[in-house]
Amino acid sequence: MENENTLVYIDEDGNEVLCEILFTFDSKEFGKSYVLFYPVGTEDDEEIEVLATSYVPGDEGSVGELFDIETDEEWDMIEEVLDTYAESELDDEDEE
């Protein structure tokens, strides 16, 4: 972990990727915490690939250990949360 807004993610090829945390949230339905993040260095005009994992908090509230999303139901819930987040961000931009 670099700081409270970044994490190091190991991709499918075993490479360490520095990522910025978009946001975290808890799900009562699944009894887990989730973190959504994207690779650092993504240009503003590029489409951002948002990644998601469940996690167990580490020391001082940091993201500790990451775990793969296990079910399609979890992915559906995460997509719904991300869509709601994206809509609220668009609304905030429209107000400016």
C-alpha positions as CSV (number, residue, x, y, z in Angstrom):
1,M,0.0,0.0,0.0
2,E,1.5,3.3,-1.1
3,N,-0.9,5.6,0.8
4,E,-4.5,5.7,1.9
5,N,-5.8,6.3,-1.7
6,T,-3.8,3.7,-3.5
7,L,-3.1,0.0,-3.5
8,V,-0.9,-2.4,-5.3
9,Y,-2.9,-5.0,-7.2
10,I,-1.4,-8.2,-8.7
11,D,-2.9,-8.7,-12.2
12,E,-3.6,-12.0,-13.9
13,D,0.0,-12.0,-15.3
14,G,1.5,-11.6,-11.9
15,N,2.5,-8.0,-12.4
16,E,2.2,-5.5,-9.6
17,V,0.0,-2.6,-10.7
18,L,-0.3,0.6,-8.7
19,C,-4.0,1.6,-8.5
20,E,-6.0,4.5,-7.2
21,I,-8.9,3.6,-5.0
22,L,-12.2,5.0,-6.4
23,F,-14.2,4.1,-3.3
24,T,-15.0,1.4,-0.8
25,F,-18.3,0.2,0.5
26,D,-19.8,-2.5,2.7
27,S,-22.6,-4.9,1.7
28,K,-25.0,-6.2,4.4
29,E,-26.4,-8.6,1.9
30,F,-23.1,-10.4,1.4
31,G,-21.5,-9.5,4.7
32,K,-18.3,-8.1,3.0
33,S,-16.4,-5.0,2.3
34,Y,-15.5,-4.1,-1.3
35,V,-13.0,-1.8,-2.9
36,L,-13.3,-0.4,-6.5
37,F,-10.1,0.9,-8.0
38,Y,-8.3,1.6,-11.3
39,P,-4.7,1.7,-12.6
40,V,-2.8,4.9,-11.9
41,G,-1.7,6.8,-15.0
42,T,-4.9,6.4,-16.9
43,E,-5.3,9.5,-19.1
44,D,-8.4,11.7,-18.6
45,D,-9.7,10.9,-22.2
46,E,-9.1,7.1,-21.8
47,E,-11.9,4.8,-20.8
48,I,-11.1,3.7,-17.2
49,E,-11.2,0.0,-16.4
50,V,-12.6,-0.2,-12.9
51,L,-11.6,-3.3,-11.0
52,A,-13.3,-4.7,-7.9
53,T,-12.4,-7.0,-5.0
54,S,-13.7,-7.8,-1.6
55,Y,-11.3,-7.1,1.2
56,V,-10.7,-7.5,4.9
57,P,-9.6,-4.2,6.4
58,G,-6.0,-3.9,7.5
59,D,-4.3,-1.7,10.2
60,E,-5.7,1.8,10.7
61,G,-8.6,1.1,8.3
62,S,-6.4,0.5,5.3
63,V,-7.4,-2.1,2.7
64,G,-5.7,-5.2,4.0
65,E,-6.1,-8.5,2.2
66,L,-7.9,-8.6,-1.2
67,F,-10.2,-11.5,-2.4
68,D,-11.7,-12.3,-5.7
69,I,-15.4,-11.7,-6.3
70,E,-17.0,-15.1,-6.0
71,T,-20.5,-15.0,-7.5
72,D,-22.5,-13.4,-10.4
73,E,-24.8,-12.0,-7.7
74,E,-21.9,-10.1,-6.2
75,W,-20.9,-8.7,-9.6
76,D,-24.4,-7.6,-10.3
77,M,-24.6,-5.8,-6.9
78,I,-21.1,-4.1,-7.6
79,E,-22.2,-3.0,-11.0
80,E,-25.4,-1.5,-9.5
81,V,-23.3,0.4,-6.9
82,L,-20.8,1.6,-9.5
83,D,-23.7,2.8,-11.8
84,T,-25.2,4.7,-8.9
85,Y,-21.8,6.3,-8.2
86,A,-21.2,7.2,-11.8
87,E,-24.7,8.8,-12.0
88,S,-24.0,10.9,-8.9
89,E,-20.7,12.0,-10.3
90,L,-22.4,13.1,-13.6
91,D,-25.0,15.0,-11.6
92,D,-22.3,16.8,-9.6
93,E,-20.6,17.8,-12.9
94,D,-23.8,19.1,-14.3
95,E,-24.3,21.3,-11.2
96,E,-20.9,23.0,-11.7
